[in-house]
Amino acid sequence: MALRTNKLYPGSPYQELAAGQFNSVTPEYEFKPDALHPAPAAYEWAAADALADFCRQHNQRLHGHTLIWHQALPRWITEFAGSQAEWDALLKDHIQTVCRHFRGQVSSWDVVNEAFEADGTLRSTIWLRHLGSGYLEKAFRYAHEADPDALLFYNDYDLESNPVKRRAVLSWLQAMRQRGVPVHGLGLQLHISIRHPENSQLTEAVQAARQTGLRLHFSEVDVAINPLNQAVEPTPELLQRQADKLRFLVGLYQQLPRAQQHGITFWGVADPDSWIRSYFHRADYPLLFDDNYQPKPAYCTLVRP
């Protein structure tokens, strides 16, 4: 699951569920560049180290999220006015300093996050503008140099519902692997809802991703029940539809070859912790536990498939 250290209060239901119900952790905020690298020569490790310690105490795998993204950047990076060589040095320093700090603690990384647009073109990020399309390859190579034992992932959204974007991502990953770039896995974020995508779309997407031979991570799973932002209560009927959707998704994951199964990560612990409420300003109930941190039918789907 995705965790925030600022909610891990001893004795809280959030901490109890985080410690007892999940075996893999992705930091929701703590590993992003604005949190870790607030100034050119300054790294802030306290919150990220606390999360790593929590994982170690509870025998949980730690998946690093994320090294390179066009969001969550500190101001000094967005205002950096260096040459292409200096941008390259910045990219390398950030990636390798972070990877070396967590070497032996983080087993896998989202190296690059959300680099593609809906039409399949590369997103015009600060990295693309200053380094060109080669920044993706460099990011993976730099991460591998710093931690050769870590598994390296590309992570993106809408790959289950946008075949144009999916084909572009899969083609790019295949081309990088053919050049010997150390890409080990693909993260399908899977922010889905009870309405969309259709189960047939989910099947098509997972089958296409499977053909790459990459490890697959269902990396940011939530199942919204109110995607249209209506006056909706979490009725038993809606919660059962959510459980049915999740059951189908988990079934697709279980059909993958074991060597390609990297895990299913839920993007939050319980409904009040979901990014959907704050980002979209809507009432929604997309996770396994309700506002009182009690299990929902979706949770029962996992423990009694």
Salt bridges, closest charged atoms under 4 A:
GLU28 OE1 - ARG4 NE 3.08
ASP49 OD1 - HIS101 NE2 2.82
ASP53 OD1 - ARG56 NH2 2.13
GLU79 OE2 - ARG75 NE 2.68
ASP88 OD2 - LYS138 NZ 3.22
ASP110 OD1 - HIS63 NE2 2.94
ASP110 OD2 - HIS65 ND1 2.80
GLU117 OE1 - ARG123 NH1 3.67
GLU137 OE2 - ARG141 NE 3.10
GLU137 OE1 - ARG179 NE 2.92
ASP147 OD1 - ARG103 NE 3.82
ASP156 OD1 - LYS165 NZ 2.94
GLU204 OE2 - ARG166 NH2 3.36
GLU220 OE2 - HIS65 NE2 3.91
GLU220 OE1 - HIS191 NE2 2.83
ASP222 OD1 - HIS191 ND1 2.92
GLU237 OE2 - ARG241 NH1 3.98
ASP244 OD1 - ARG247 NH1 2.84
ASP271 OD2 - LYS296 NZ 2.92
ASP273 OD1 - LYS7 NZ 3.11
ASP284 OD2 - ARG282 NH2 2.89
ASP291 OD1 - ARG277 NH2 2.80
